[in-house]
């Protein structure tokens, strides 16, 4: 039951722009457990299902509970919602750093370089085709491909899944599909997310185990840039 309520927080963090489900998973102490379950589900399938079921159930409940009020809030109060999301992202960074204090202490030059690398890559992503270009060409194959960057946003702590939806021009599309129970419409997207999540979980788990500080600093680079991008 406790894991279900922790899942609610993860779902809320996933759907609110600027907040990351991964960050909430770290705060609740579930991040590496979830990552390990996803990366190695084929080795211990039954235990993975038992472990993840209450977490995923809670996360889905959190997403459904917040989807309708968020759609109304964004459409009726666009400027206010933007600044609320910026504040949420800033709080998310603070919570992420606090919860990762042990890993991020005694930061060295190499780790700072990984932070800088994350900021640069995030910037390069931001100057690619604008979201309207993506929205006007939605089709099943494109949705499947776009599931991979969304999977990366799910796997990386402090990278907002909902912000990535905004960036790709899919936020309104996905929220409306969920509200209208049009699950077939977004099935290719969810399939891409599922496959990408398994692949990226394996890669990130190796990176974290080998160089945790560098991995976390790289992730922070993304979220720091995302805040500046939302402001300017």
VEXDREN-2710 file (C-alpha; in Angstrom, 1 decimal):
% VEXDREN-2710
k/r/px/py/pz
1/UNK/0.0/0.0/0.0
2/UNK/2.9/2.4/0.8
3/UNK/4.4/1.7/-2.7
4/UNK/1.0/2.6/-4.2
5/UNK/1.0/6.0/-2.6
6/UNK/4.7/6.5/-3.6
7/UNK/3.5/5.6/-7.2
8/UNK/0.9/8.4/-6.9
9/UNK/3.7/10.9/-6.3
10/UNK/5.6/9.5/-9.3
11/UNK/2.6/9.8/-11.5
12/UNK/2.0/13.3/-10.4
13/UNK/5.6/14.2/-11.1
14/UNK/5.3/12.6/-14.6
15/UNK/2.3/14.6/-15.7
16/UNK/3.2/18.0/-14.2
17/UNK/5.4/20.0/-16.6
18/UNK/8.8/20.8/-14.9
19/UNK/8.6/17.9/-12.4
20/UNK/10.1/14.6/-13.1
21/UNK/8.7/11.2/-12.3
22/UNK/12.3/10.0/-12.0
23/UNK/13.0/12.7/-9.4
24/UNK/10.0/11.7/-7.4
25/UNK/11.2/8.1/-7.6
26/UNK/14.6/9.1/-6.1
27/UNK/12.9/11.1/-3.3
28/UNK/10.6/8.1/-2.4
29/UNK/13.6/5.7/-2.5
30/UNK/12.3/3.7/-5.4
31/UNK/14.4/4.9/-8.3
32/UNK/17.2/2.2/-8.5
33/UNK/14.6/-0.5/-7.5
34/UNK/12.5/0.5/-10.5
35/UNK/15.5/0.8/-12.8
36/UNK/16.8/-2.6/-11.8
37/UNK/13.4/-4.3/-12.2
38/UNK/12.9/-2.8/-15.7
39/UNK/16.5/-3.6/-16.8
40/UNK/16.4/-7.2/-15.6
41/UNK/12.7/-8.1/-15.8
42/UNK/13.4/-11.1/-18.1
43/UNK/15.6/-12.7/-15.4
44/UNK/13.1/-12.5/-12.6
45/UNK/9.8/-11.8/-14.2
46/UNK/7.5/-12.8/-11.3
47/UNK/9.3/-10.8/-8.7
48/UNK/9.4/-7.8/-11.1
49/UNK/5.6/-7.9/-11.5
50/UNK/5.1/-8.2/-7.8
51/UNK/7.4/-5.2/-7.1
52/UNK/6.2/-2.9/-9.9
53/UNK/2.5/-3.6/-9.8
54/UNK/1.6/-1.3/-6.8
55/UNK/4.0/1.4/-8.0
56/UNK/2.7/1.4/-11.6
57/UNK/-0.9/1.3/-10.4
58/UNK/-0.3/4.3/-8.2
59/UNK/1.5/6.2/-11.0
60/UNK/-1.4/5.5/-13.5
61/UNK/-3.9/6.7/-10.9
62/UNK/-1.9/9.9/-10.4
63/UNK/-1.8/10.5/-14.1
64/UNK/-5.6/10.0/-14.6
65/UNK/-6.5/12.1/-11.5
66/UNK/-4.4/15.1/-12.7
67/UNK/-5.0/15.0/-16.5
68/UNK/-8.4/16.7/-16.7
69/UNK/-7.6/19.6/-14.2
70/UNK/-4.2/20.1/-15.9
71/UNK/-5.8/20.4/-19.3
72/UNK/-8.2/23.1/-18.0
73/UNK/-5.5/25.0/-16.1
74/UNK/-3.2/25.1/-19.2
75/UNK/-5.9/26.3/-21.6
76/UNK/-7.5/28.9/-19.2
77/UNK/-4.4/30.3/-17.5
78/UNK/-1.5/29.8/-20.0
79/UNK/0.8/32.5/-18.5
80/UNK/0.1/31.5/-14.9
81/UNK/0.6/27.8/-15.8
82/UNK/3.9/28.6/-17.4
83/UNK/5.3/30.2/-14.2
84/UNK/3.9/27.5/-12.0
85/UNK/5.7/24.9/-14.1
86/UNK/8.9/27.0/-13.9
87/UNK/8.6/27.1/-10.1
88/UNK/7.9/23.4/-10.1
89/UNK/11.0/22.6/-12.1
90/UNK/13.1/24.8/-9.8
91/UNK/11.8/23.0/-6.8
92/UNK/12.4/19.7/-8.5
93/UNK/16.1/20.5/-9.0
94/UNK/16.4/21.4/-5.3
95/UNK/14.7/18.2/-4.2
96/UNK/16.9/16.2/-6.6
97/UNK/20.1/17.7/-5.4
98/UNK/19.1/17.2/-1.7
99/UNK/18.1/13.6/-2.2
100/UNK/21.4/12.9/-4.1
101/UNK/23.7/14.8/-1.7
102/UNK/25.8/11.7/-1.0
103/UNK/26.5/11.2/-4.7
104/UNK/27.0/14.8/-5.6
105/UNK/29.4/15.8/-2.8
106/UNK/33.1/16.5/-3.6
107/UNK/32.3/17.4/-7.2
108/UNK/35.4/17.4/-9.4
109/UNK/36.2/19.0/-12.8
110/UNK/35.2/15.9/-14.8
111/UNK/31.8/15.9/-13.2
112/UNK/31.3/19.6/-14.0
113/UNK/32.2/18.8/-17.7
114/UNK/29.4/16.2/-17.7
115/UNK/27.0/18.9/-16.4
116/UNK/28.1/21.2/-19.2
117/UNK/27.7/18.5/-21.7
118/UNK/24.1/17.9/-20.6
119/UNK/23.4/21.6/-20.9
120/UNK/24.9/21.8/-24.4
121/UNK/23.0/18.7/-25.6
122/UNK/19.8/20.0/-24.2
123/UNK/20.4/23.3/-26.1
124/UNK/21.1/21.5/-29.4
125/UNK/17.8/19.6/-29.0
126/UNK/16.0/22.9/-28.4
127/UNK/17.0/24.3/-31.7
128/UNK/15.8/21.4/-33.7
129/UNK/12.4/21.6/-35.6
130/UNK/9.7/23.3/-33.5
131/UNK/6.8/21.4/-31.9
132/UNK/4.2/22.6/-34.4
133/UNK/6.1/20.8/-37.1
134/UNK/5.7/17.5/-35.2
135/UNK/2.1/18.0/-34.3
136/UNK/0.9/18.5/-37.9
137/UNK/2.5/15.2/-39.0
138/UNK/1.3/12.8/-36.3
139/UNK/1.1/9.2/-37.6
140/UNK/1.6/5.8/-35.9
141/UNK/5.2/5.4/-37.1
142/UNK/6.2/8.9/-35.9
143/UNK/4.5/8.3/-32.6
144/UNK/6.5/5.1/-32.1
145/UNK/9.8/6.8/-32.9
146/UNK/8.9/9.7/-30.6
147/UNK/8.4/7.2/-27.8
148/UNK/12.1/6.8/-27.5
149/UNK/13.0/10.3/-26.4
150/UNK/10.0/10.2/-24.1
151/UNK/11.4/6.9/-22.7
152/UNK/14.7/8.7/-22.0
153/UNK/12.8/11.4/-20.1
154/UNK/11.1/8.6/-18.0
155/UNK/14.4/6.9/-17.2
156/UNK/16.5/10.0/-16.5
157/UNK/15.8/11.6/-13.1
158/UNK/15.2/15.3/-13.2
159/UNK/14.2/15.2/-16.9
160/UNK/10.5/16.0/-17.1
161/UNK/8.4/13.6/-19.1
162/UNK/5.7/16.2/-19.5
163/UNK/8.2/18.9/-20.5
164/UNK/9.5/16.5/-23.2
165/UNK/5.9/16.1/-24.4
166/UNK/5.7/19.9/-24.6
167/UNK/8.9/20.0/-26.5
168/UNK/7.8/17.4/-29.0
169/UNK/4.4/19.1/-29.5
170/UNK/2.5/16.1/-28.1
171/UNK/1.3/17.3/-24.7
172/UNK/-2.2/18.4/-25.7
173/UNK/-2.5/15.4/-28.0
174/UNK/-1.7/12.9/-25.2
175/UNK/-3.7/14.6/-22.5
176/UNK/-6.8/14.8/-24.7
177/UNK/-6.4/11.1/-25.8
178/UNK/-6.2/10.1/-22.1
179/UNK/-9.2/12.2/-21.1
180/UNK/-11.3/10.8/-24.0
181/UNK/-10.1/7.2/-23.4
182/UNK/-8.7/7.0/-26.9
183/UNK/-5.9/4.6/-26.0
184/UNK/-5.6/3.1/-29.5
185/UNK/-4.6/6.6/-30.7
186/UNK/-1.6/6.7/-28.4
187/UNK/-0.7/2.9/-28.5
188/UNK/2.2/3.3/-30.9
189/UNK/3.6/6.0/-28.7
190/UNK/3.3/3.9/-25.6
191/UNK/4.9/0.9/-27.4
192/UNK/7.9/3.1/-28.3
193/UNK/8.1/4.3/-24.7
194/UNK/8.0/0.7/-23.4
195/UNK/10.8/-0.6/-25.7
196/UNK/12.9/2.5/-25.1
197/UNK/12.5/2.4/-21.4
198/UNK/13.9/-1.2/-21.2
199/UNK/16.9/-0.3/-23.4
200/UNK/17.7/3.0/-21.7
201/UNK/17.3/1.5/-18.2
202/UNK/20.0/-1.1/-19.0
203/UNK/22.4/1.6/-20.2
204/UNK/21.7/4.0/-17.4
205/UNK/22.1/1.3/-14.7
206/UNK/25.5/0.5/-16.1
207/UNK/26.4/4.2/-16.2
208/UNK/25.2/4.9/-12.6
209/UNK/27.0/1.8/-11.2
210/UNK/30.2/2.8/-13.0
211/UNK/30.2/6.6/-12.5
212/UNK/27.2/7.8/-10.4
213/UNK/28.4/11.4/-9.9
214/UNK/29.0/11.9/-13.6
215/UNK/25.7/10.4/-14.5
216/UNK/23.8/12.6/-12.1
217/UNK/25.6/15.7/-13.2
218/UNK/24.9/15.0/-16.8
219/UNK/21.2/14.7/-16.0
220/UNK/21.3/17.9/-14.0
221/UNK/22.6/19.7/-17.1
222/UNK/19.3/18.8/-18.9
223/UNK/17.0/20.1/-16.2
224/UNK/19.0/23.3/-15.6
225/UNK/18.8/24.2/-19.3
226/UNK/15.1/23.3/-19.4
227/UNK/14.3/25.9/-16.7
228/UNK/16.2/28.7/-18.6
229/UNK/14.4/27.5/-21.8
230/UNK/11.0/27.9/-20.2
231/UNK/11.8/31.4/-18.9
232/UNK/13.4/32.8/-22.1
END
